[in-house]
Amino acid sequence: MPLNAPGVQAPENTMNLKFSDEEITQLAAYVDSLGAGPAVPDEEWLDLEGADIAEGGRIFRTNCAMCHNSSGTGGALTRGKYAPNLMNVDEQHIYEAMLTGPQSMPVFNDSNITPQEKEDVIAFLKDIEEGGNAYGGNSMGSLGPAGDAAFVWTLGIGLLIGAAVWLGRKAP
């Protein structure tokens, strides 16, 4: 901070960390001493024990899928912004993002989505990440139901053309 090249959206940092874990902890303690802000989530909400994956999926589809895609792989937003891919993101970072609403993301405080519901959403994302289920049908590159529809449409058109050619050859 500040950003190297301020723009519509902060680019993903691909550089190696310049601070040790101890220095990061010290910086976090200093920022925390400056005033109130969201706390680091309790471990009970990050362990995913007792989380309801189906409920997490419902909450994700209602509040998150319009930006992050139905499979959590990110998506384009307006004016050059984008919603990042949520695969391989640490549980704590997902929880904290829901609390703080970085960049274009809305804030989901505990009144909007309870800590248990946040845990459910994280469990849903981790289930997708582990390949537990292909939500929306066959994963087909994590395109969701649209990928399935395109596949069925292409296959269906091919079968219809094949049937028309076959019937045309049988005509006297």
PyMOL commands that place a pseudoatom at each C-alpha (Angstrom):
pseudoatom trace, name=CA, resn=MET, resi=1, chain=A, elem=C, hetatm=0, pos=[0.000, 0.000, 0.000]
pseudoatom trace, name=CA, resn=PRO, resi=2, chain=A, elem=C, hetatm=0, pos=[-0.355, 2.220, -1.825]
pseudoatom trace, name=CA, resn=LEU, resi=3, chain=A, elem=C, hetatm=0, pos=[-0.805, 0.156, -4.967]
pseudoatom trace, name=CA, resn=ASN, resi=4, chain=A, elem=C, hetatm=0, pos=[2.026, 0.165, -7.494]
pseudoatom trace, name=CA, resn=ALA, resi=5, chain=A, elem=C, hetatm=0, pos=[-0.411, 0.955, -10.294]
pseudoatom trace, name=CA, resn=PRO, resi=6, chain=A, elem=C, hetatm=0, pos=[-3.799, 2.137, -9.046]
pseudoatom trace, name=CA, resn=GLY, resi=7, chain=A, elem=C, hetatm=0, pos=[-6.588, 1.200, -11.415]
pseudoatom trace, name=CA, resn=VAL, resi=8, chain=A, elem=C, hetatm=0, pos=[-10.093, -0.130, -11.552]
pseudoatom trace, name=CA, resn=GLN, resi=9, chain=A, elem=C, hetatm=0, pos=[-9.129, -3.201, -9.537]
pseudoatom trace, name=CA, resn=ALA, resi=10, chain=A, elem=C, hetatm=0, pos=[-6.056, -4.087, -7.532]
pseudoatom trace, name=CA, resn=PRO, resi=11, chain=A, elem=C, hetatm=0, pos=[-4.060, -6.701, -9.450]
pseudoatom trace, name=CA, resn=GLU, resi=12, chain=A, elem=C, hetatm=0, pos=[-3.248, -10.017, -7.823]
pseudoatom trace, name=CA, resn=ASN, resi=13, chain=A, elem=C, hetatm=0, pos=[0.068, -9.875, -6.016]
pseudoatom trace, name=CA, resn=THR, resi=14, chain=A, elem=C, hetatm=0, pos=[2.342, -12.449, -7.628]
pseudoatom trace, name=CA, resn=MET, resi=15, chain=A, elem=C, hetatm=0, pos=[5.524, -11.320, -5.875]
pseudoatom trace, name=CA, resn=ASN, resi=16, chain=A, elem=C, hetatm=0, pos=[7.010, -13.199, -2.962]
pseudoatom trace, name=CA, resn=LEU, resi=17, chain=A, elem=C, hetatm=0, pos=[6.204, -11.891, 0.494]
pseudoatom trace, name=CA, resn=LYS, resi=18, chain=A, elem=C, hetatm=0, pos=[8.665, -9.294, 1.626]
pseudoatom trace, name=CA, resn=PHE, resi=19, chain=A, elem=C, hetatm=0, pos=[7.867, -9.795, 5.306]
pseudoatom trace, name=CA, resn=SER, resi=20, chain=A, elem=C, hetatm=0, pos=[8.511, -12.770, 7.567]
pseudoatom trace, name=CA, resn=ASP, resi=21, chain=A, elem=C, hetatm=0, pos=[5.623, -14.368, 9.457]
pseudoatom trace, name=CA, resn=GLU, resi=22, chain=A, elem=C, hetatm=0, pos=[6.828, -12.634, 12.621]
pseudoatom trace, name=CA, resn=GLU, resi=23, chain=A, elem=C, hetatm=0, pos=[6.864, -9.236, 10.888]
pseudoatom trace, name=CA, resn=ILE, resi=24, chain=A, elem=C, hetatm=0, pos=[3.362, -9.839, 9.514]
pseudoatom trace, name=CA, resn=THR, resi=25, chain=A, elem=C, hetatm=0, pos=[2.131, -10.687, 13.021]
pseudoatom trace, name=CA, resn=GLN, resi=26, chain=A, elem=C, hetatm=0, pos=[3.739, -7.502, 14.365]
pseudoatom trace, name=CA, resn=LEU, resi=27, chain=A, elem=C, hetatm=0, pos=[2.159, -5.389, 11.581]
pseudoatom trace, name=CA, resn=ALA, resi=28, chain=A, elem=C, hetatm=0, pos=[-1.236, -6.947, 12.277]
pseudoatom trace, name=CA, resn=ALA, resi=29, chain=A, elem=C, hetatm=0, pos=[-0.881, -6.197, 15.996]
pseudoatom trace, name=CA, resn=TYR, resi=30, chain=A, elem=C, hetatm=0, pos=[0.014, -2.576, 15.199]
pseudoatom trace, name=CA, resn=VAL, resi=31, chain=A, elem=C, hetatm=0, pos=[-2.969, -2.107, 12.866]
pseudoatom trace, name=CA, resn=ASP, resi=32, chain=A, elem=C, hetatm=0, pos=[-5.210, -3.746, 15.487]
pseudoatom trace, name=CA, resn=SER, resi=33, chain=A, elem=C, hetatm=0, pos=[-3.983, -1.241, 18.102]
pseudoatom trace, name=CA, resn=LEU, resi=34, chain=A, elem=C, hetatm=0, pos=[-5.164, 1.673, 15.931]
pseudoatom trace, name=CA, resn=GLY, resi=35, chain=A, elem=C, hetatm=0, pos=[-8.853, 1.034, 16.466]
pseudoatom trace, name=CA, resn=ALA, resi=36, chain=A, elem=C, hetatm=0, pos=[-11.767, -1.314, 16.229]
pseudoatom trace, name=CA, resn=GLY, resi=37, chain=A, elem=C, hetatm=0, pos=[-12.264, -3.486, 13.195]
pseudoatom trace, name=CA, resn=PRO, resi=38, chain=A, elem=C, hetatm=0, pos=[-13.321, -7.002, 12.343]
pseudoatom trace, name=CA, resn=ALA, resi=39, chain=A, elem=C, hetatm=0, pos=[-11.620, -9.586, 14.498]
pseudoatom trace, name=CA, resn=VAL, resi=40, chain=A, elem=C, hetatm=0, pos=[-9.854, -12.677, 13.219]
pseudoatom trace, name=CA, resn=PRO, resi=41, chain=A, elem=C, hetatm=0, pos=[-12.565, -15.354, 13.059]
pseudoatom trace, name=CA, resn=ASP, resi=42, chain=A, elem=C, hetatm=0, pos=[-12.729, -17.904, 15.860]
pseudoatom trace, name=CA, resn=GLU, resi=43, chain=A, elem=C, hetatm=0, pos=[-11.353, -21.356, 15.044]
pseudoatom trace, name=CA, resn=GLU, resi=44, chain=A, elem=C, hetatm=0, pos=[-14.791, -22.877, 15.671]
pseudoatom trace, name=CA, resn=TRP, resi=45, chain=A, elem=C, hetatm=0, pos=[-16.032, -21.241, 12.455]
pseudoatom trace, name=CA, resn=LEU, resi=46, chain=A, elem=C, hetatm=0, pos=[-13.029, -22.377, 10.421]
pseudoatom trace, name=CA, resn=ASP, resi=47, chain=A, elem=C, hetatm=0, pos=[-12.836, -26.070, 11.338]
pseudoatom trace, name=CA, resn=LEU, resi=48, chain=A, elem=C, hetatm=0, pos=[-15.906, -26.892, 9.152]
pseudoatom trace, name=CA, resn=GLU, resi=49, chain=A, elem=C, hetatm=0, pos=[-17.039, -29.556, 11.652]
pseudoatom trace, name=CA, resn=GLY, resi=50, chain=A, elem=C, hetatm=0, pos=[-20.809, -29.793, 11.597]
pseudoatom trace, name=CA, resn=ALA, resi=51, chain=A, elem=C, hetatm=0, pos=[-21.090, -27.461, 8.606]
pseudoatom trace, name=CA, resn=ASP, resi=52, chain=A, elem=C, hetatm=0, pos=[-24.109, -27.934, 6.345]
pseudoatom trace, name=CA, resn=ILE, resi=53, chain=A, elem=C, hetatm=0, pos=[-22.769, -28.105, 2.783]
pseudoatom trace, name=CA, resn=ALA, resi=54, chain=A, elem=C, hetatm=0, pos=[-26.246, -27.996, 1.214]
pseudoatom trace, name=CA, resn=GLU, resi=55, chain=A, elem=C, hetatm=0, pos=[-27.193, -24.880, 3.203]
pseudoatom trace, name=CA, resn=GLY, resi=56, chain=A, elem=C, hetatm=0, pos=[-23.833, -23.328, 2.298]
pseudoatom trace, name=CA, resn=GLY, resi=57, chain=A, elem=C, hetatm=0, pos=[-24.597, -23.983, -1.372]
pseudoatom trace, name=CA, resn=ARG, resi=58, chain=A, elem=C, hetatm=0, pos=[-27.985, -22.284, -1.059]
pseudoatom trace, name=CA, resn=ILE, resi=59, chain=A, elem=C, hetatm=0, pos=[-26.451, -19.232, 0.614]
pseudoatom trace, name=CA, resn=PHE, resi=60, chain=A, elem=C, hetatm=0, pos=[-23.609, -19.121, -1.933]
pseudoatom trace, name=CA, resn=ARG, resi=61, chain=A, elem=C, hetatm=0, pos=[-25.982, -19.296, -4.913]
pseudoatom trace, name=CA, resn=THR, resi=62, chain=A, elem=C, hetatm=0, pos=[-28.167, -16.561, -3.391]
pseudoatom trace, name=CA, resn=ASN, resi=63, chain=A, elem=C, hetatm=0, pos=[-25.408, -14.123, -2.383]
pseudoatom trace, name=CA, resn=CYS, resi=64, chain=A, elem=C, hetatm=0, pos=[-22.168, -14.991, -4.174]
pseudoatom trace, name=CA, resn=ALA, resi=65, chain=A, elem=C, hetatm=0, pos=[-22.696, -16.912, -7.431]
pseudoatom trace, name=CA, resn=MET, resi=66, chain=A, elem=C, hetatm=0, pos=[-23.703, -13.874, -9.482]
pseudoatom trace, name=CA, resn=CYS, resi=67, chain=A, elem=C, hetatm=0, pos=[-20.115, -12.632, -9.213]
pseudoatom trace, name=CA, resn=HIS, resi=68, chain=A, elem=C, hetatm=0, pos=[-17.990, -15.677, -8.307]
pseudoatom trace, name=CA, resn=ASN, resi=69, chain=A, elem=C, hetatm=0, pos=[-19.738, -18.151, -10.696]
pseudoatom trace, name=CA, resn=SER, resi=70, chain=A, elem=C, hetatm=0, pos=[-21.848, -21.082, -9.518]
pseudoatom trace, name=CA, resn=SER, resi=71, chain=A, elem=C, hetatm=0, pos=[-18.686, -23.099, -8.961]
pseudoatom trace, name=CA, resn=GLY, resi=72, chain=A, elem=C, hetatm=0, pos=[-16.672, -20.373, -7.182]
pseudoatom trace, name=CA, resn=THR, resi=73, chain=A, elem=C, hetatm=0, pos=[-14.169, -19.959, -10.010]
pseudoatom trace, name=CA, resn=GLY, resi=74, chain=A, elem=C, hetatm=0, pos=[-14.609, -16.198, -10.385]
pseudoatom trace, name=CA, resn=GLY, resi=75, chain=A, elem=C, hetatm=0, pos=[-16.090, -14.043, -13.076]
pseudoatom trace, name=CA, resn=ALA, resi=76, chain=A, elem=C, hetatm=0, pos=[-16.097, -10.736, -14.892]
pseudoatom trace, name=CA, resn=LEU, resi=77, chain=A, elem=C, hetatm=0, pos=[-17.740, -7.653, -13.405]
pseudoatom trace, name=CA, resn=THR, resi=78, chain=A, elem=C, hetatm=0, pos=[-18.349, -4.202, -14.883]
pseudoatom trace, name=CA, resn=ARG, resi=79, chain=A, elem=C, hetatm=0, pos=[-15.703, -1.655, -15.873]
pseudoatom trace, name=CA, resn=GLY, resi=80, chain=A, elem=C, hetatm=0, pos=[-12.765, -4.068, -15.959]
pseudoatom trace, name=CA, resn=LYS, resi=81, chain=A, elem=C, hetatm=0, pos=[-13.266, -5.478, -12.477]
pseudoatom trace, name=CA, resn=TYR, resi=82, chain=A, elem=C, hetatm=0, pos=[-13.502, -9.177, -11.701]
pseudoatom trace, name=CA, resn=ALA, resi=83, chain=A, elem=C, hetatm=0, pos=[-14.494, -11.468, -8.868]
pseudoatom trace, name=CA, resn=PRO, resi=84, chain=A, elem=C, hetatm=0, pos=[-11.550, -13.708, -7.962]
pseudoatom trace, name=CA, resn=ASN, resi=85, chain=A, elem=C, hetatm=0, pos=[-11.412, -17.477, -8.070]
pseudoatom trace, name=CA, resn=LEU, resi=86, chain=A, elem=C, hetatm=0, pos=[-12.222, -18.917, -4.620]
pseudoatom trace, name=CA, resn=MET, resi=87, chain=A, elem=C, hetatm=0, pos=[-10.547, -22.275, -5.171]
pseudoatom trace, name=CA, resn=ASN, resi=88, chain=A, elem=C, hetatm=0, pos=[-7.452, -22.979, -3.049]
pseudoatom trace, name=CA, resn=VAL, resi=89, chain=A, elem=C, hetatm=0, pos=[-8.142, -19.957, -0.828]
pseudoatom trace, name=CA, resn=ASP, resi=90, chain=A, elem=C, hetatm=0, pos=[-7.602, -20.405, 2.908]
pseudoatom trace, name=CA, resn=GLU, resi=91, chain=A, elem=C, hetatm=0, pos=[-10.771, -20.698, 5.011]
pseudoatom trace, name=CA, resn=GLN, resi=92, chain=A, elem=C, hetatm=0, pos=[-9.766, -17.707, 7.151]
pseudoatom trace, name=CA, resn=HIS, resi=93, chain=A, elem=C, hetatm=0, pos=[-9.324, -15.466, 4.103]
pseudoatom trace, name=CA, resn=ILE, resi=94, chain=A, elem=C, hetatm=0, pos=[-12.773, -16.390, 2.750]
pseudoatom trace, name=CA, resn=TYR, resi=95, chain=A, elem=C, hetatm=0, pos=[-14.377, -15.686, 6.145]
pseudoatom trace, name=CA, resn=GLU, resi=96, chain=A, elem=C, hetatm=0, pos=[-12.539, -12.360, 6.501]
pseudoatom trace, name=CA, resn=ALA, resi=97, chain=A, elem=C, hetatm=0, pos=[-13.519, -11.325, 2.953]
pseudoatom trace, name=CA, resn=MET, resi=98, chain=A, elem=C, hetatm=0, pos=[-17.179, -11.877, 3.857]
pseudoatom trace, name=CA, resn=LEU, resi=99, chain=A, elem=C, hetatm=0, pos=[-16.704, -9.609, 6.892]
pseudoatom trace, name=CA, resn=THR, resi=100, chain=A, elem=C, hetatm=0, pos=[-14.774, -6.795, 5.218]
pseudoatom trace, name=CA, resn=GLY, resi=101, chain=A, elem=C, hetatm=0, pos=[-16.082, -6.828, 1.634]
pseudoatom trace, name=CA, resn=PRO, resi=102, chain=A, elem=C, hetatm=0, pos=[-12.822, -6.077, -0.188]
pseudoatom trace, name=CA, resn=GLN, resi=103, chain=A, elem=C, hetatm=0, pos=[-12.980, -3.865, -3.292]
pseudoatom trace, name=CA, resn=SER, resi=104, chain=A, elem=C, hetatm=0, pos=[-16.340, -4.348, -5.082]
pseudoatom trace, name=CA, resn=MET, resi=105, chain=A, elem=C, hetatm=0, pos=[-17.593, -7.088, -2.766]
pseudoatom trace, name=CA, resn=PRO, resi=106, chain=A, elem=C, hetatm=0, pos=[-20.440, -6.229, -0.382]
pseudoatom trace, name=CA, resn=VAL, resi=107, chain=A, elem=C, hetatm=0, pos=[-19.983, -6.623, 3.375]
pseudoatom trace, name=CA, resn=PHE, resi=108, chain=A, elem=C, hetatm=0, pos=[-21.709, -9.647, 4.908]
pseudoatom trace, name=CA, resn=ASN, resi=109, chain=A, elem=C, hetatm=0, pos=[-21.653, -8.879, 8.626]
pseudoatom trace, name=CA, resn=ASP, resi=110, chain=A, elem=C, hetatm=0, pos=[-23.056, -11.295, 11.196]
pseudoatom trace, name=CA, resn=SER, resi=111, chain=A, elem=C, hetatm=0, pos=[-26.525, -9.757, 10.799]
pseudoatom trace, name=CA, resn=ASN, resi=112, chain=A, elem=C, hetatm=0, pos=[-26.607, -10.591, 7.064]
pseudoatom trace, name=CA, resn=ILE, resi=113, chain=A, elem=C, hetatm=0, pos=[-24.935, -13.996, 7.187]
pseudoatom trace, name=CA, resn=THR, resi=114, chain=A, elem=C, hetatm=0, pos=[-24.381, -15.572, 10.601]
pseudoatom trace, name=CA, resn=PRO, resi=115, chain=A, elem=C, hetatm=0, pos=[-21.014, -17.120, 11.545]
pseudoatom trace, name=CA, resn=GLN, resi=116, chain=A, elem=C, hetatm=0, pos=[-22.560, -20.604, 11.156]
pseudoatom trace, name=CA, resn=GLU, resi=117, chain=A, elem=C, hetatm=0, pos=[-23.796, -19.709, 7.668]
pseudoatom trace, name=CA, resn=LYS, resi=118, chain=A, elem=C, hetatm=0, pos=[-20.337, -18.367, 6.757]
pseudoatom trace, name=CA, resn=GLU, resi=119, chain=A, elem=C, hetatm=0, pos=[-18.887, -21.711, 7.870]
pseudoatom trace, name=CA, resn=ASP, resi=120, chain=A, elem=C, hetatm=0, pos=[-21.495, -23.492, 5.709]
pseudoatom trace, name=CA, resn=VAL, resi=121, chain=A, elem=C, hetatm=0, pos=[-20.514, -21.409, 2.659]
pseudoatom trace, name=CA, resn=ILE, resi=122, chain=A, elem=C, hetatm=0, pos=[-16.822, -22.184, 3.217]
pseudoatom trace, name=CA, resn=ALA, resi=123, chain=A, elem=C, hetatm=0, pos=[-17.635, -25.903, 3.573]
pseudoatom trace, name=CA, resn=PHE, resi=124, chain=A, elem=C, hetatm=0, pos=[-19.559, -25.735, 0.269]
pseudoatom trace, name=CA, resn=LEU, resi=125, chain=A, elem=C, hetatm=0, pos=[-16.563, -24.130, -1.482]
pseudoatom trace, name=CA, resn=LYS, resi=126, chain=A, elem=C, hetatm=0, pos=[-14.137, -26.668, -0.008]
pseudoatom trace, name=CA, resn=ASP, resi=127, chain=A, elem=C, hetatm=0, pos=[-16.435, -29.488, -1.137]
pseudoatom trace, name=CA, resn=ILE, resi=128, chain=A, elem=C, hetatm=0, pos=[-16.333, -28.153, -4.708]
pseudoatom trace, name=CA, resn=GLU, resi=129, chain=A, elem=C, hetatm=0, pos=[-12.569, -27.701, -4.455]
pseudoatom trace, name=CA, resn=GLU, resi=130, chain=A, elem=C, hetatm=0, pos=[-12.118, -31.330, -3.417]
pseudoatom trace, name=CA, resn=GLY, resi=131, chain=A, elem=C, hetatm=0, pos=[-14.254, -32.446, -6.348]
pseudoatom trace, name=CA, resn=GLY, resi=132, chain=A, elem=C, hetatm=0, pos=[-16.927, -33.864, -4.042]
pseudoatom trace, name=CA, resn=ASN, resi=133, chain=A, elem=C, hetatm=0, pos=[-19.756, -32.996, -6.381]
pseudoatom trace, name=CA, resn=ALA, resi=134, chain=A, elem=C, hetatm=0, pos=[-20.115, -31.444, -9.783]
pseudoatom trace, name=CA, resn=TYR, resi=135, chain=A, elem=C, hetatm=0, pos=[-22.825, -28.935, -8.932]
pseudoatom trace, name=CA, resn=GLY, resi=136, chain=A, elem=C, hetatm=0, pos=[-24.910, -28.179, -11.973]
pseudoatom trace, name=CA, resn=GLY, resi=137, chain=A, elem=C, hetatm=0, pos=[-24.112, -31.543, -13.552]
pseudoatom trace, name=CA, resn=ASN, resi=138, chain=A, elem=C, hetatm=0, pos=[-20.858, -32.625, -15.159]
pseudoatom trace, name=CA, resn=SER, resi=139, chain=A, elem=C, hetatm=0, pos=[-18.131, -30.135, -14.218]
pseudoatom trace, name=CA, resn=MET, resi=140, chain=A, elem=C, hetatm=0, pos=[-17.058, -29.543, -17.848]
pseudoatom trace, name=CA, resn=GLY, resi=141, chain=A, elem=C, hetatm=0, pos=[-14.400, -27.047, -16.815]
pseudoatom trace, name=CA, resn=SER, resi=142, chain=A, elem=C, hetatm=0, pos=[-16.515, -25.673, -13.937]
pseudoatom trace, name=CA, resn=LEU, resi=143, chain=A, elem=C, hetatm=0, pos=[-18.840, -23.844, -16.304]
pseudoatom trace, name=CA, resn=GLY, resi=144, chain=A, elem=C, hetatm=0, pos=[-21.909, -24.942, -14.350]
pseudoatom trace, name=CA, resn=PRO, resi=145, chain=A, elem=C, hetatm=0, pos=[-25.268, -25.643, -15.978]
pseudoatom trace, name=CA, resn=ALA, resi=146, chain=A, elem=C, hetatm=0, pos=[-24.472, -23.522, -19.056]
pseudoatom trace, name=CA, resn=GLY, resi=147, chain=A, elem=C, hetatm=0, pos=[-21.728, -25.965, -20.056]
pseudoatom trace, name=CA, resn=ASP, resi=148, chain=A, elem=C, hetatm=0, pos=[-24.139, -28.870, -19.762]
pseudoatom trace, name=CA, resn=ALA, resi=149, chain=A, elem=C, hetatm=0, pos=[-26.728, -27.074, -21.860]
pseudoatom trace, name=CA, resn=ALA, resi=150, chain=A, elem=C, hetatm=0, pos=[-24.187, -26.310, -24.602]
pseudoatom trace, name=CA, resn=PHE, resi=151, chain=A, elem=C, hetatm=0, pos=[-23.104, -29.954, -24.662]
pseudoatom trace, name=CA, resn=VAL, resi=152, chain=A, elem=C, hetatm=0, pos=[-26.674, -31.268, -24.859]
pseudoatom trace, name=CA, resn=TRP, resi=153, chain=A, elem=C, hetatm=0, pos=[-27.604, -28.674, -27.524]
pseudoatom trace, name=CA, resn=THR, resi=154, chain=A, elem=C, hetatm=0, pos=[-24.602, -29.621, -29.687]
pseudoatom trace, name=CA, resn=LEU, resi=155, chain=A, elem=C, hetatm=0, pos=[-25.272, -33.341, -29.282]
pseudoatom trace, name=CA, resn=GLY, resi=156, chain=A, elem=C, hetatm=0, pos=[-28.997, -32.845, -29.966]
pseudoatom trace, name=CA, resn=ILE, resi=157, chain=A, elem=C, hetatm=0, pos=[-28.412, -30.820, -33.137]
pseudoatom trace, name=CA, resn=GLY, resi=158, chain=A, elem=C, hetatm=0, pos=[-25.955, -33.467, -34.354]
pseudoatom trace, name=CA, resn=LEU, resi=159, chain=A, elem=C, hetatm=0, pos=[-28.504, -36.221, -33.761]
pseudoatom trace, name=CA, resn=LEU, resi=160, chain=A, elem=C, hetatm=0, pos=[-31.249, -34.253, -35.528]
pseudoatom trace, name=CA, resn=ILE, resi=161, chain=A, elem=C, hetatm=0, pos=[-29.027, -33.640, -38.566]
pseudoatom trace, name=CA, resn=GLY, resi=162, chain=A, elem=C, hetatm=0, pos=[-28.068, -37.304, -38.612]
pseudoatom trace, name=CA, resn=ALA, resi=163, chain=A, elem=C, hetatm=0, pos=[-31.734, -38.345, -38.454]
pseudoatom trace, name=CA, resn=ALA, resi=164, chain=A, elem=C, hetatm=0, pos=[-32.641, -35.922, -41.272]
pseudoatom trace, name=CA, resn=VAL, resi=165, chain=A, elem=C, hetatm=0, pos=[-29.870, -37.295, -43.501]
pseudoatom trace, name=CA, resn=TRP, resi=166, chain=A, elem=C, hetatm=0, pos=[-30.891, -40.890, -42.711]
pseudoatom trace, name=CA, resn=LEU, resi=167, chain=A, elem=C, hetatm=0, pos=[-34.563, -40.172, -43.468]
pseudoatom trace, name=CA, resn=GLY, resi=168, chain=A, elem=C, hetatm=0, pos=[-33.588, -38.318, -46.674]
pseudoatom trace, name=CA, resn=ARG, resi=169, chain=A, elem=C, hetatm=0, pos=[-31.715, -41.350, -47.957]
pseudoatom trace, name=CA, resn=LYS, resi=170, chain=A, elem=C, hetatm=0, pos=[-34.663, -43.652, -47.239]
pseudoatom trace, name=CA, resn=ALA, resi=171, chain=A, elem=C, hetatm=0, pos=[-37.095, -41.499, -49.228]
pseudoatom trace, name=CA, resn=PRO, resi=172, chain=A, elem=C, hetatm=0, pos=[-38.027, -42.987, -52.633]
for i in range(1, 172): cmd.bond("trace and resi %d" % i, "trace and resi %d" % (i + 1))
show_as sticks, trace
zoom trace
